[in-house]
């Protein structure tokens, strides 16, 4: 699977991650380590986010812990990330 990722590290609940996409529509997921590993293995995984045709994508961390933002492009895309605590 081809994807871009941005490691948030350990963050508090309520942290806001803004992903700005340039290019094609994409899936944008916010995942914890267990679900990131499942995604990489091609298994079913839980996430916050979904498929987005417009940017920016704003996601909120639901619980304190280690989180990663993943962008799975439908075509050619670049992404930038901003974290607000």
Secondary structure as GFF3:
##gff-version 3
##sequence-region A 1 85
A	DSSP	beta_strand	4	11	.	.	.	ID=ss1
A	DSSP	beta_strand	16	23	.	.	.	ID=ss2
A	DSSP	beta_strand	26	32	.	.	.	ID=ss3
A	DSSP	alpha_helix	33	40	.	.	.	ID=ss4
A	DSSP	beta_strand	48	52	.	.	.	ID=ss5
A	DSSP	beta_strand	57	60	.	.	.	ID=ss6
A	DSSP	beta_strand	65	73	.	.	.	ID=ss7
A	DSSP	beta_strand	77	84	.	.	.	ID=ss8
###
